[in-house]
């Protein structure tokens, strides 16, 4: 009986070998790794305790990493609240993203001039004066000129009067939708109190972080004073952001005050290779928005450390080669992803890799790794072959089948 069993196995071995030798070169997939995407979570569990966050006397607040837009901390950060002139950050973002000609001259309309008479924030522009879009943007951001932002919206909306303003506000809302901001809506470009003009501390952090990617925006909001020109005169303007002179690291962004919104502020600061945004909505007092924002920014520099959560060239997966035994290839990250984290941050990496091709060159994309902080996706990097490999030879395939059979 035993001799018959051995003979049968030998015959099966020869038949298998013959089948493989005659099979097409690309038909060896049946015994290789399945062609399915696999997601592998890896979690860094927090171990150390961290200091308590600063106490902020406001309706809502948030701290965001400027470089990545990652939300780091906050309170009532997703509550929909009036935001007053902080609205003008989105005006600037929509204008800069549309790549409009900022040197084009705009004639101040009657509708724009009327805001000079009854709003606190204005620069005194007069109907009929001609001002460049660039200067209107500067006047909108530094002293928060309401008539300036209306004139800018009219021009960028493609027509004068309310039609141009409505068109541009529609673009602002389209941008909010593109950014998937669920707690943001705009009713006008100036942030006048209106139930339909609102945002959240978290959303404003995201808007500001994206706007800061534009050099013109970041340069403008860092100015404490500037001069704009009309066709007939020059107007000196001064920032409403007191933090720029009180806190050396501060470099922006925008104040906002109205009866419904109360004193509010989006503030930013940079120190070394770190930069953060603090959002204060509905502060207790006019002055506390500045002191609370400064405390949040100082705390962020002390609390967080920019860490490479994904490192270029580091392996995040190892896969067996097709039709091989005991041979594998490392899948290494093509990019580095670095964000600020503290000792309690929950970091998770998820690897997705397809079935390996029969052969691959070094650096060929074979999957990706995505990193999450506190459940929020902050970026992905391609995974590439750490080393190249050739297609399995006939001998490799025969041995793969035979050894698999006997195992």
ABEGO torsion letter per residue (X at the ends): XAAAAAAAAAAAAAAAAAAAAABBAAAAAAABBBBBBBBBBBBBBBABBBBBBBBBBBABBBBBBAAAGBBABEBGAABBBBAEAAAAAAAAAAAAAAGBBAABBBBBBAAAAAAAAABABBAGBBBGBBBBAAAAAAAAAAAGBAAAAAAAAAAAAGBBEAAAAAAAAAAAAAAAAAAGBAABBBABAAGBBBAABBBBAAAAAAAAAAAAABAAAAAAAABABBBBBBAABBBBBBBABAAAAABAABAOABBBBBAAAEBBBBBBBBBEABBBBBBBBGBABAAAAAAAAAAAAAAAAAABBBBBABBBGBBABBBBBBGBBGBBBBBBBABBBBBBBBAABBBBBBBBBBBBBABBBBGBBAEBBBBBBGGBBAEBBBBBBABBBBBBBAAAAAAAAAAAAAX
